[in-house]
């Protein structure tokens, strides 16, 4: 009888660990690597050309299909000085590729600091979000824990007059996210973003 109880207990434990609600483990892993609070403090101390920034990503709308993330980038010393606020949707495109689509938020300042209280998004109408065509980031899994992402060449147009298109590159791994965003003019010359490499963020809070 005791042996039978042990078998039942092991079965229950294994069932609990299998997370049946996770339909796509690889997509779930990518989003899990992106979610949290990150800082490039170490990089900013080594190279003063990089500002000290904080990147905060948190899941919202868990009841909706696919994965939705609120992302906030701000100065580390003054978190009210925000460089960008976005809602990002992560989906699987095919057997090898995942996508992330960035949406602008109407009246974005209203949601400043909502990394700590995602209930603020419960009343936000998803139909009010806006996106730019051609700026989707395509991710592929390169190793068991590393994902590479990039936009298509010349596809992401800019709303800034002197910039013809924007290129975005990501490397996502355990506790680290690197982001390299560059803008180019019509002659193909880089006129926006760092020339010597990406911003390198390290996880500071899960």
N, C-alpha and C positions, 0 to 999 in steps of 0.2 A: 504493500500500500504506500509506504514511504517513497519507494522508488518511482511509483506512478505519479505521486505528487511532484517529485523533482522534475520529471519529464514534462508535466503540464506547466510548471513554473518556467522552465527553460523555453518552452514554446511561446508562452506569453511574453517573455522578455524579448525574444527574437522578433515577434510580431510587432512589438512596440517600437523596436529600433529600425524596422524596415521602412517607416515613414510612407505609408501607402498613399498619402495625399500628395506626395511629390511625384508628379507625372513625368517630369523631365529632369533627371538628376544633374545633367551637365549644365542646363540652363539655370537651374537652381543654384548650382555651385558658382557660376559666373556672377550671378546677382549677389550671392552671399559674400563673395570676395570684394564686391564693389561697396557693399553697405557698411557703414561705420563712420567714425570721425578720423580724419587723416591730416597730417601736417608735413610740410617740407622744411621744418626748422633746421635740420642738419644740413641740408643743401644750401639754405640761405646763409648759414654761417661760413660755409666753405667758399661760396661764390656769392658775393654781395649783389651781383647783377640779377639774382633771383629774389623777388620779394618773399617775405615770410607769410605764407597763406595757410588757411585751414579749408579743407574740403569735407563737407558733411553730406552723407547720403543715407536716406532712410526709406524703408518700404512704406507705401501707402496703398489704400484701396485693395486690400488683400482679398476682398470678396469678388473682384473683377477678374476676367480672364487675363492671362499672361502676367507679367510682373511690372508694377509701377513703382517708381522711385522718385522721391523729392531730393534734389541736389542743390546745395548752397555753397558758394565759394566766396570767402571773405578774407580781409586782412586779419592776421592772427592777433595783433595788438588792439584792433578795434573791429569787433565782429559785426558792428552795425554798418561798417564800410564794406558793402557787398559788391563783388565784381559780377556775379551772375547768380540767378535763381532759375532753375529749370525743373520740369517734370519729365522724366525719362521712362519710356516704355521699352522693355526687353522682351524679345520673342525669338523663337527658333524659325529660321528661314528654310533650311533644308537639313539633311543629315549631318552636314559639316559646318554650317554657318548659323550664327545668331546675329540679331540686329538690335541696335538701340536707336530710338528716335527721340530727339529732344523737342519739347514743347515749351513755348513761352507761356507765362502765367499772367492773366489779367490782374491788374492791381496787385502786383507781386509783393510790394512792401508789406501788405497786410499779412503775409505768411512768413515774414522774417522771423527766424528762430523756431519755426515749426518742426525742426529736427527733433525737438524735445517733446512736442505735443502734436502728433499727426491728426488728431481729431479736427484740427482746423480745416482739413481738406474734405471733410465729410459733406460739406455744403457747397463745394466747388463743382460746378457743372463741367463735366469732361468735354462737352461740345464747345465750350468757350476757349479751349486750348488751341494754340496756333503752332504750326510747324512749317519749316522751309523745305521745299522739295529738293532732293538731291543731297541732303546733309545727313543721311542715315549712316551710322557707323556699323561696319560689318566685322564681326568677331569670329575668329577660328581658334580652336583649342590646339596649342602647339605641343604641350606636354601634359602630364597628369594634373598639373596645378597652374598652368600658365596659359593665358588667352591673349592673342594679339588682335587689335582692332584698328580699322582705318576707314576713311571715307573714300569713295570712288574719286579718281583723278578728275579734276576740273568740274566736278558735278555740283559742288556746294558753293553757290553764288553768295556774294556779300551785299549787305545793305549799305556798306561804306563806299563812297564814290570812288576812292582811289584803289580799292581792292576788287579784283575781278573774281577771284575764287579763294576758298579756304580749304586747307588740308588738315585733317586731324588724325593723329596716331596715338594708340593706347597700348600699354603693356600692363596686364593685370595678373598679379600673382599673390600668394599668401602674404597678407599684411602690407602689400606695396601696390601703388598705382602710379604709373608714369603717363603724363599727358603732354603731347607736343602739338600745339595748334599754331599754324602758320598761314599768313595771308600773302597772296601774290597779285601783282598787277597784270595788265594785259600783255606785257612783254615777258612774263614769267619770272620777274624779279621779286624776291621776298621783301615785303614791306611791313609785315606784322609778325610779332612773335619772336621767340628766341632763336638765334642762329646756331648756338653752341649746344643745343640739346633740350630735352623735355623738362618740365617740372616733375620732381620725384617726391611723391607723397608716401609717408609711412603711417600705418595705423597707430592711433593713440587710444581709441575707444572702440569697443566692439559695436 
